[in-house]
Amino acid sequence: MTPIWSVGLMTGTVLDGNIDVALLKTDGERIEAFGAFALVPYPEAIRAMLEEAQHAARSWNFEGPEPAIFAKAEDALTRAQSAAVQQVVAQAGMTMAQIGVVGFHGQTVLHRGRQPDRPGDTRQLGDGALMHALLGVKVVYDFRTADIRAGGQGAPLAAIYHAALLGAAGARGDSAILNLGGVGNITWWDGKSDLVAFDTGPANAPINDFVKARGLGDMDRDGALAARGRVDEARLARLLDHPYLTALYPKSLDRFDFTAAMADGLGAEDGAALLTAFSAACVGRALDLLPQRPQTLFVSGGGRRNPTLMAMLEQRAGVSAVSADTLGWRGDAVEAECFAFLAVRALRGIPISFPATTGVSQPMAGGRVAG
């Protein structure tokens, strides 16, 4: 296939108020060019609506009719993200006619990984048919459901794009990509045939929720609170006994599987320190599960901007943690780029998930195409 321009969209579970929009020229196997990237703010009313939808989703828990807020939030989110695509494409000096496809991840409001005693399920808000009508180009959406229905975890899906990045960097198994969003996920590839990915544990979500609940902002900016706090090592050790951390991959998490309640009873500084240390230590446990323990982690996502978390990764995970930007990648754009990449693969009908990334029995395609 001749490489085409694709737009990838991502809105993370931490609800930072931005739509991540990235252009990528690709054939779904190799990256020919990185295009424009922008963090486009959406109105506070939509952010509040999405928070309400997340809250309602936890009560719903895939049982009975969907909460009414889902349809309202889905429509508003789809329209806002369609406008963001038009804005970024125009600012790049391009027209929508030059765009081959849009990869529309949507907003995850609930994700339940498959367990031996229960099926998995997932729900992302995003109306692909409406976006196609608004933009006039093909839209790939609902990336996770097919994998879930086939017995997979539905996450993480970034592995095949991460592998393309690692391949360009000369992957030999001694490095891996760690994304620190609401949840952490890691991708390891030996540069040959073995591709492994799974969610490591919480990343920014519990820290952000803890800080926000105390009226101290939306996040522990620059890790300042955690840097001044003291980690309760005994409490941390008890948290690290959680069975998820030693369970074999493939495995995945919902944003609320680990919450700020882990720091209940602690002051702002000590609580932030504990949660930050836990996110870092979870990565260390994850590295021990890989076929080869990497020496270097290339870190993408918002967590790489937290120097306290990055330092704790080195200290508590026993690994060199460097920003993905040092390789010339765009650390804030990787997840959006991923869905631009996956959209092209979906158009080609080639796999986006694999046995050692989501647990499906064989590599499988995914995503629904509108247009």
DRENDO-1510 file (C-alpha; in Angstrom, 1 decimal, always signed):
<recs>
REC; n; res; u; v; w
REC; 1; MET; +0.0; +0.0; +0.0 .
REC; 2; THR; +1.2; +3.5; -0.8 .
REC; 3; PRO; +1.6; +5.5; +2.5 .
REC; 4; ILE; -1.3; +7.8; +3.2 .
REC; 5; TRP; -1.8; +10.7; +5.6 .
REC; 6; SER; -3.8; +9.6; +8.6 .
REC; 7; VAL; -5.1; +11.6; +11.6 .
REC; 8; GLY; -5.0; +9.9; +15.1 .
REC; 9; LEU; -7.1; +11.1; +18.0 .
REC; 10; MET; -6.7; +10.3; +21.6 .
REC; 11; THR; -8.3; +11.5; +24.9 .
REC; 12; GLY; -6.8; +9.9; +27.9 .
REC; 13; THR; -8.6; +8.6; +31.0 .
REC; 14; VAL; -7.1; +11.3; +33.2 .
REC; 15; LEU; -9.3; +13.8; +31.4 .
REC; 16; ASP; -6.7; +16.6; +31.1 .
REC; 17; GLY; -9.1; +18.7; +29.0 .
REC; 18; ASN; -7.2; +18.1; +25.7 .
REC; 19; ILE; -7.8; +16.3; +22.5 .
REC; 20; ASP; -4.5; +14.9; +21.2 .
REC; 21; VAL; -4.4; +15.2; +17.4 .
REC; 22; ALA; -1.5; +13.8; +15.4 .
REC; 23; LEU; -0.9; +13.4; +11.6 .
REC; 24; LEU; +1.1; +10.5; +10.4 .
REC; 25; LYS; +2.1; +9.4; +6.9 .
REC; 26; THR; +2.2; +5.6; +6.9 .
REC; 27; ASP; +1.3; +2.4; +5.2 .
REC; 28; GLY; +0.5; +0.8; +8.6 .
REC; 29; GLU; +3.9; -1.0; +8.7 .
REC; 30; ARG; +6.5; +1.8; +8.4 .
REC; 31; ILE; +6.4; +5.5; +9.3 .
REC; 32; GLU; +7.2; +7.7; +6.3 .
REC; 33; ALA; +6.6; +11.0; +8.0 .
REC; 34; PHE; +5.5; +12.7; +11.2 .
REC; 35; GLY; +3.0; +15.4; +10.5 .
REC; 36; ALA; +1.4; +18.1; +12.6 .
REC; 37; PHE; +0.5; +17.5; +16.3 .
REC; 38; ALA; -1.5; +19.6; +18.7 .
REC; 39; LEU; -3.2; +19.4; +22.1 .
REC; 40; VAL; -6.6; +21.0; +21.4 .
REC; 41; PRO; -8.5; +22.0; +24.5 .
REC; 42; TYR; -12.2; +21.1; +24.6 .
REC; 43; PRO; -14.7; +23.2; +26.5 .
REC; 44; GLU; -14.9; +22.7; +30.3 .
REC; 45; ALA; -18.6; +21.7; +29.9 .
REC; 46; ILE; -17.5; +18.6; +27.9 .
REC; 47; ARG; -14.8; +17.7; +30.4 .
REC; 48; ALA; -17.4; +17.8; +33.2 .
REC; 49; MET; -19.8; +15.7; +31.0 .
REC; 50; LEU; -17.0; +13.1; +30.5 .
REC; 51; GLU; -16.3; +13.0; +34.2 .
REC; 52; GLU; -20.1; +12.4; +34.8 .
REC; 53; ALA; -20.0; +9.6; +32.2 .
REC; 54; GLN; -17.0; +8.0; +33.9 .
REC; 55; HIS; -18.8; +8.1; +37.2 .
REC; 56; ALA; -22.0; +6.7; +35.7 .
REC; 57; ALA; -20.1; +3.9; +34.0 .
REC; 58; ARG; -18.8; +2.6; +37.2 .
REC; 59; SER; -22.3; +2.3; +38.6 .
REC; 60; TRP; -23.6; +0.7; +35.4 .
REC; 61; ASN; -20.7; -1.8; +35.1 .
REC; 62; PHE; -22.0; -3.3; +31.8 .
REC; 63; GLU; -25.3; -4.3; +33.3 .
REC; 64; GLY; -28.7; -3.1; +32.0 .
REC; 65; PRO; -29.3; -0.1; +29.8 .
REC; 66; GLU; -26.5; +2.4; +29.3 .
REC; 67; PRO; -26.6; +5.6; +31.3 .
REC; 68; ALA; -28.3; +8.4; +29.4 .
REC; 69; ILE; -25.3; +10.6; +29.8 .
REC; 70; PHE; -23.4; +8.4; +27.4 .
REC; 71; ALA; -25.3; +9.5; +24.3 .
REC; 72; LYS; -25.1; +13.1; +25.3 .
REC; 73; ALA; -21.4; +13.0; +26.0 .
REC; 74; GLU; -20.7; +10.9; +22.9 .
REC; 75; ASP; -22.4; +13.4; +20.6 .
REC; 76; ALA; -20.6; +16.4; +22.2 .
REC; 77; LEU; -17.2; +14.6; +22.2 .
REC; 78; THR; -17.5; +13.5; +18.6 .
REC; 79; ARG; -18.4; +17.0; +17.4 .
REC; 80; ALA; -15.5; +18.6; +19.4 .
REC; 81; GLN; -13.0; +16.1; +18.1 .
REC; 82; SER; -14.2; +16.5; +14.5 .
REC; 83; ALA; -13.7; +20.3; +14.8 .
REC; 84; ALA; -10.2; +19.6; +16.3 .
REC; 85; VAL; -9.3; +17.5; +13.2 .
REC; 86; GLN; -10.4; +20.3; +10.9 .
REC; 87; GLN; -8.4; +22.8; +12.9 .
REC; 88; VAL; -5.1; +20.9; +13.0 .
REC; 89; VAL; -5.3; +19.8; +9.3 .
REC; 90; ALA; -5.9; +23.4; +8.2 .
REC; 91; GLN; -3.1; +24.7; +10.4 .
REC; 92; ALA; -0.8; +22.2; +8.8 .
REC; 93; GLY; -1.6; +23.8; +5.4 .
REC; 94; MET; -3.6; +20.7; +4.2 .
REC; 95; THR; -7.2; +20.0; +3.3 .
REC; 96; MET; -9.4; +17.1; +4.4 .
REC; 97; ALA; -9.1; +15.8; +0.8 .
REC; 98; GLN; -5.5; +14.9; +1.5 .
REC; 99; ILE; -6.4; +12.8; +4.6 .
REC; 100; GLY; -6.9; +9.1; +3.9 .
REC; 101; VAL; -8.4; +8.1; +7.2 .
REC; 102; VAL; -9.0; +9.3; +10.8 .
REC; 103; GLY; -8.3; +6.9; +13.7 .
REC; 104; PHE; -10.9; +7.9; +16.4 .
REC; 105; HIS; -10.2; +6.2; +19.7 .
REC; 106; GLY; -12.9; +7.9; +21.6 .
REC; 107; GLN; -13.1; +8.3; +25.4 .
REC; 108; THR; -12.9; +5.2; +27.5 .
REC; 109; VAL; -15.4; +5.3; +30.3 .
REC; 110; LEU; -15.1; +1.7; +31.4 .
REC; 111; HIS; -12.8; -1.2; +30.7 .
REC; 112; ARG; -12.8; -4.6; +32.2 .
REC; 113; GLY; -10.1; -7.0; +31.2 .
REC; 114; ARG; -11.0; -10.7; +30.9 .
REC; 115; GLN; -10.4; -12.8; +33.9 .
REC; 116; PRO; -10.6; -16.6; +34.3 .
REC; 117; ASP; -14.0; -16.2; +36.0 .
REC; 118; ARG; -15.5; -13.4; +34.0 .
REC; 119; PRO; -15.6; -12.1; +30.4 .
REC; 120; GLY; -14.0; -8.8; +29.5 .
REC; 121; ASP; -15.8; -5.8; +28.2 .
REC; 122; THR; -15.0; -2.2; +27.2 .
REC; 123; ARG; -16.8; +1.0; +26.3 .
REC; 124; GLN; -15.4; +4.0; +24.4 .
REC; 125; LEU; -17.6; +7.0; +23.7 .
REC; 126; GLY; -17.3; +8.0; +20.1 .
REC; 127; ASP; -19.7; +8.1; +17.1 .
REC; 128; GLY; -17.6; +7.1; +14.0 .
REC; 129; ALA; -20.5; +7.5; +11.6 .
REC; 130; LEU; -21.2; +11.0; +12.8 .
REC; 131; MET; -17.5; +12.0; +12.5 .
REC; 132; HIS; -17.5; +10.6; +9.0 .
REC; 133; ALA; -20.5; +12.7; +8.1 .
REC; 134; LEU; -18.9; +15.8; +9.6 .
REC; 135; LEU; -15.5; +15.3; +8.0 .
REC; 136; GLY; -16.2; +13.5; +4.8 .
REC; 137; VAL; -13.3; +11.1; +5.2 .
REC; 138; LYS; -13.1; +7.4; +6.3 .
REC; 139; VAL; -13.1; +7.0; +10.1 .
REC; 140; VAL; -11.9; +4.0; +12.0 .
REC; 141; TYR; -13.3; +3.7; +15.5 .
REC; 142; ASP; -14.3; +1.1; +18.2 .
REC; 143; PHE; -10.8; -0.4; +18.1 .
REC; 144; ARG; -11.1; -2.6; +21.2 .
REC; 145; THR; -14.4; -4.5; +21.0 .
REC; 146; ALA; -13.5; -7.1; +18.4 .
REC; 147; ASP; -10.5; -8.1; +20.4 .
REC; 148; ILE; -12.6; -8.4; +23.6 .
REC; 149; ARG; -15.2; -10.5; +21.8 .
REC; 150; ALA; -12.5; -12.8; +20.6 .
REC; 151; GLY; -11.4; -13.5; +24.1 .
REC; 152; GLY; -8.6; -10.8; +24.3 .
REC; 153; GLN; -8.0; -8.1; +26.8 .
REC; 154; GLY; -8.8; -5.3; +24.4 .
REC; 155; ALA; -5.7; -3.5; +25.6 .
REC; 156; PRO; -3.0; -2.4; +25.2 .
REC; 157; LEU; -3.3; -1.7; +21.5 .
REC; 158; ALA; -0.2; +0.5; +21.1 .
REC; 159; ALA; +2.2; -2.4; +20.8 .
REC; 160; ILE; +2.5; -2.7; +17.0 .
REC; 161; TYR; +3.1; +1.0; +16.7 .
REC; 162; HIS; +5.6; +1.0; +19.5 .
REC; 163; ALA; +7.3; -1.9; +17.7 .
REC; 164; ALA; +7.6; +0.3; +14.6 .
REC; 165; LEU; +9.3; +3.0; +16.7 .
REC; 166; LEU; +11.6; +0.5; +18.5 .
REC; 167; GLY; +12.5; -1.0; +15.2 .
REC; 168; ALA; +13.5; +2.4; +13.8 .
REC; 169; ALA; +15.7; +2.8; +16.9 .
REC; 170; GLY; +17.4; -0.6; +16.4 .
REC; 171; ALA; +15.5; -2.7; +19.0 .
REC; 172; ARG; +17.4; -5.7; +20.4 .
REC; 173; GLY; +15.4; -6.4; +23.5 .
REC; 174; ASP; +17.5; -4.2; +25.8 .
REC; 175; SER; +15.0; -1.4; +25.7 .
REC; 176; ALA; +11.2; -0.9; +25.9 .
REC; 177; ILE; +8.6; +1.8; +25.6 .
REC; 178; LEU; +6.7; +2.8; +28.7 .
REC; 179; ASN; +3.6; +5.0; +28.4 .
REC; 180; LEU; +2.6; +6.8; +31.5 .
REC; 181; GLY; -1.0; +8.0; +31.1 .
REC; 182; GLY; -3.8; +7.3; +33.6 .
REC; 183; VAL; -2.6; +3.7; +33.6 .
REC; 184; GLY; +0.9; +2.6; +32.6 .
REC; 185; ASN; +1.6; +0.2; +29.7 .
REC; 186; ILE; +4.8; -1.3; +28.4 .
REC; 187; THR; +5.9; -2.7; +25.1 .
REC; 188; TRP; +8.9; -4.9; +24.6 .
REC; 189; TRP; +10.2; -6.2; +21.3 .
REC; 190; ASP; +13.3; -8.2; +20.6 .
REC; 191; GLY; +13.5; -6.8; +17.1 .
REC; 192; LYS; +12.6; -10.2; +15.6 .
REC; 193; SER; +9.5; -12.1; +16.5 .
REC; 194; ASP; +8.6; -11.6; +20.1 .
REC; 195; LEU; +6.3; -8.7; +20.8 .
REC; 196; VAL; +5.0; -8.3; +24.4 .
REC; 197; ALA; +2.7; -5.6; +25.9 .
REC; 198; PHE; +0.6; -5.2; +29.0 .
REC; 199; ASP; -0.6; -2.7; +31.5 .
REC; 200; THR; +2.0; -2.3; +34.3 .
REC; 201; GLY; -0.3; -0.8; +36.9 .
REC; 202; PRO; -1.5; +2.7; +37.7 .
REC; 203; ALA; +0.4; +5.7; +36.5 .
REC; 204; ASN; -0.9; +9.3; +36.8 .
REC; 205; ALA; -4.6; +8.6; +37.6 .
REC; 206; PRO; -4.4; +8.0; +41.4 .
REC; 207; ILE; -1.9; +10.8; +41.9 .
REC; 208; ASN; -4.1; +13.2; +40.0 .
REC; 209; ASP; -7.3; +12.2; +41.8 .
REC; 210; PHE; -5.5; +12.4; +45.2 .
REC; 211; VAL; -4.3; +16.0; +44.5 .
REC; 212; LYS; -7.6; +17.1; +43.0 .
REC; 213; ALA; -9.6; +15.8; +46.0 .
REC; 214; ARG; -7.5; +18.0; +48.2 .
REC; 215; GLY; -8.1; +21.1; +46.2 .
REC; 216; LEU; -4.5; +21.4; +45.2 .
REC; 217; GLY; -4.9; +21.4; +41.4 .
REC; 218; ASP; -5.4; +18.8; +38.7 .
REC; 219; MET; -2.1; +17.1; +39.2 .
REC; 220; ASP; +1.1; +17.0; +41.2 .
REC; 221; ARG; +2.8; +19.4; +38.9 .
REC; 222; ASP; +6.5; +18.6; +38.4 .
REC; 223; GLY; +6.1; +16.0; +41.2 .
REC; 224; ALA; +6.6; +18.8; +43.7 .
REC; 225; LEU; +4.4; +17.4; +46.4 .
REC; 226; ALA; +5.8; +13.9; +46.1 .
REC; 227; ALA; +9.4; +15.2; +46.2 .
REC; 228; ARG; +8.7; +16.8; +49.7 .
REC; 229; GLY; +6.9; +13.7; +51.0 .
REC; 230; ARG; +8.1; +10.6; +52.8 .
REC; 231; VAL; +7.2; +7.2; +51.4 .
REC; 232; ASP; +5.7; +4.8; +54.0 .
REC; 233; GLU; +7.7; +1.8; +53.0 .
REC; 234; ALA; +5.7; -0.7; +55.0 .
REC; 235; ARG; +2.4; +0.5; +53.4 .
REC; 236; LEU; +4.1; +0.5; +50.0 .
REC; 237; ALA; +5.1; -3.1; +50.5 .
REC; 238; ARG; +1.6; -4.1; +51.3 .
REC; 239; LEU; +0.3; -2.4; +48.2 .
REC; 240; LEU; +2.8; -4.3; +46.1 .
REC; 241; ASP; +1.3; -7.6; +47.3 .
REC; 242; HIS; -1.6; -7.0; +44.9 .
REC; 243; PRO; -2.0; -10.1; +42.7 .
REC; 244; TYR; -2.2; -8.2; +39.5 .
REC; 245; LEU; +1.4; -7.2; +39.7 .
REC; 246; THR; +2.7; -10.8; +39.6 .
REC; 247; ALA; +0.0; -12.2; +37.2 .
REC; 248; LEU; +1.3; -13.3; +33.9 .
REC; 249; TYR; +0.6; -11.2; +30.8 .
REC; 250; PRO; -1.5; -10.6; +28.8 .
REC; 251; LYS; -3.4; -8.4; +31.2 .
REC; 252; SER; -5.0; -5.0; +31.3 .
REC; 253; LEU; -6.6; -2.5; +33.7 .
REC; 254; ASP; -9.3; +0.0; +34.0 .
REC; 255; ARG; -8.4; +3.5; +35.1 .
REC; 256; PHE; -10.2; +2.9; +38.5 .
REC; 257; ASP; -8.7; -0.5; +39.3 .
REC; 258; PHE; -6.2; +1.3; +41.5 .
REC; 259; THR; -7.5; +4.4; +43.1 .
REC; 260; ALA; -6.3; +7.3; +45.3 .
REC; 261; ALA; -7.8; +5.4; +48.3 .
REC; 262; MET; -4.4; +3.7; +48.5 .
REC; 263; ALA; -3.2; +6.9; +50.3 .
REC; 264; ASP; -6.2; +7.4; +52.6 .
REC; 265; GLY; -5.3; +9.0; +55.9 .
REC; 266; LEU; -2.0; +10.5; +54.6 .
REC; 267; GLY; -1.2; +14.2; +54.2 .
REC; 268; ALA; -0.8; +15.7; +50.7 .
REC; 269; GLU; +3.0; +15.3; +50.5 .
REC; 270; ASP; +3.2; +11.8; +51.9 .
REC; 271; GLY; +0.2; +10.6; +50.0 .
REC; 272; ALA; +1.6; +11.9; +46.7 .
REC; 273; ALA; +4.9; +10.3; +47.5 .
REC; 274; LEU; +3.3; +6.9; +48.3 .
REC; 275; LEU; +1.2; +6.9; +45.1 .
REC; 276; THR; +4.2; +8.0; +43.0 .
REC; 277; ALA; +6.4; +5.4; +44.5 .
REC; 278; PHE; +3.8; +2.7; +43.9 .
REC; 279; SER; +3.4; +3.6; +40.2 .
REC; 280; ALA; +7.1; +3.4; +39.8 .
REC; 281; ALA; +7.5; +0.2; +41.7 .
REC; 282; CYS; +4.7; -1.4; +39.7 .
REC; 283; VAL; +6.8; -0.9; +36.6 .
REC; 284; GLY; +9.7; -2.7; +38.3 .
REC; 285; ARG; +7.4; -5.7; +38.9 .
REC; 286; ALA; +6.4; -5.5; +35.2 .
REC; 287; LEU; +10.0; -5.6; +34.0 .
REC; 288; ASP; +10.6; -8.8; +35.9 .
REC; 289; LEU; +7.9; -10.5; +33.9 .
REC; 290; LEU; +9.4; -9.7; +30.4 .
REC; 291; PRO; +11.4; -12.3; +28.5 .
REC; 292; GLN; +14.4; -10.1; +28.9 .
REC; 293; ARG; +14.7; -7.3; +31.5 .
REC; 294; PRO; +15.4; -4.1; +29.6 .
REC; 295; GLN; +18.1; -1.7; +30.7 .
REC; 296; THR; +16.4; +1.4; +29.3 .
REC; 297; LEU; +12.8; +2.6; +29.2 .
REC; 298; PHE; +11.8; +5.2; +26.6 .
REC; 299; VAL; +8.9; +7.0; +28.4 .
REC; 300; SER; +6.0; +8.7; +26.7 .
REC; 301; GLY; +2.8; +10.3; +28.1 .
REC; 302; GLY; +2.3; +12.9; +30.7 .
REC; 303; GLY; +4.1; +11.0; +33.4 .
REC; 304; ARG; +7.5; +11.7; +31.7 .
REC; 305; ARG; +7.1; +15.3; +32.7 .
REC; 306; ASN; +7.1; +14.4; +36.4 .
REC; 307; PRO; +10.7; +14.4; +37.5 .
REC; 308; THR; +9.9; +12.7; +40.8 .
REC; 309; LEU; +8.2; +9.9; +39.1 .
REC; 310; MET; +11.0; +9.5; +36.6 .
REC; 311; ALA; +13.6; +9.5; +39.4 .
REC; 312; MET; +11.6; +6.9; +41.3 .
REC; 313; LEU; +11.5; +4.7; +38.2 .
REC; 314; GLU; +15.2; +4.6; +38.2 .
REC; 315; GLN; +15.4; +4.0; +41.9 .
REC; 316; ARG; +12.5; +1.6; +42.4 .
REC; 317; ALA; +12.3; -0.2; +39.1 .
REC; 318; GLY; +16.1; -0.4; +38.6 .
REC; 319; VAL; +16.1; +0.9; +35.1 .
REC; 320; SER; +17.3; +3.9; +33.1 .
REC; 321; ALA; +14.2; +6.0; +32.4 .
REC; 322; VAL; +14.6; +8.6; +29.6 .
REC; 323; SER; +12.0; +10.7; +27.8 .
REC; 324; ALA; +10.9; +9.4; +24.4 .
REC; 325; ASP; +11.7; +12.9; +23.2 .
REC; 326; THR; +15.4; +12.2; +23.4 .
REC; 327; LEU; +15.0; +9.9; +20.4 .
REC; 328; GLY; +13.3; +12.6; +18.4 .
REC; 329; TRP; +9.9; +11.1; +19.1 .
REC; 330; ARG; +7.1; +13.3; +20.4 .
REC; 331; GLY; +6.3; +12.0; +23.8 .
REC; 332; ASP; +2.9; +13.7; +24.0 .
REC; 333; ALA; +1.9; +12.5; +20.6 .
REC; 334; VAL; +2.8; +8.8; +20.7 .
REC; 335; GLU; -0.7; +7.6; +21.7 .
REC; 336; ALA; -2.5; +9.7; +19.1 .
REC; 337; GLU; +0.1; +8.7; +16.4 .
REC; 338; CYS; -0.7; +5.1; +17.4 .
REC; 339; PHE; -4.3; +5.4; +16.4 .
REC; 340; ALA; -3.4; +7.0; +13.1 .
REC; 341; PHE; -1.2; +4.0; +12.5 .
REC; 342; LEU; -3.8; +1.5; +13.6 .
REC; 343; ALA; -6.4; +3.1; +11.4 .
REC; 344; VAL; -4.3; +2.5; +8.3 .
REC; 345; ARG; -3.8; -1.1; +9.4 .
REC; 346; ALA; -7.6; -1.5; +9.9 .
REC; 347; LEU; -8.2; -0.2; +6.3 .
REC; 348; ARG; -5.8; -2.9; +5.1 .
REC; 349; GLY; -7.3; -5.6; +7.3 .
REC; 350; ILE; -4.0; -6.5; +8.9 .
REC; 351; PRO; -3.6; -7.3; +12.6 .
REC; 352; ILE; -3.7; -4.7; +15.4 .
REC; 353; SER; -3.6; -7.1; +18.3 .
REC; 354; PHE; -1.6; -10.3; +19.0 .
REC; 355; PRO; -1.5; -13.2; +21.4 .
REC; 356; ALA; +1.3; -11.8; +23.6 .
REC; 357; THR; -0.2; -8.3; +23.7 .
REC; 358; THR; -3.9; -8.8; +24.4 .
REC; 359; GLY; -4.3; -12.6; +24.6 .
REC; 360; VAL; -6.2; -13.3; +21.5 .
REC; 361; SER; -5.6; -16.8; +20.1 .
REC; 362; GLN; -4.1; -15.5; +16.9 .
REC; 363; PRO; -3.2; -12.1; +15.4 .
REC; 364; MET; -6.4; -10.2; +14.5 .
REC; 365; ALA; -7.6; -7.1; +12.8 .
REC; 366; GLY; -10.0; -4.7; +14.5 .
REC; 367; GLY; -11.8; -1.4; +14.4 .
REC; 368; ARG; -15.0; -0.5; +12.6 .
REC; 369; VAL; -14.8; +1.6; +9.4 .
REC; 370; ALA; -17.3; +4.4; +8.7 .
REC; 371; GLY; -17.3; +5.7; +5.1 .
</recs>
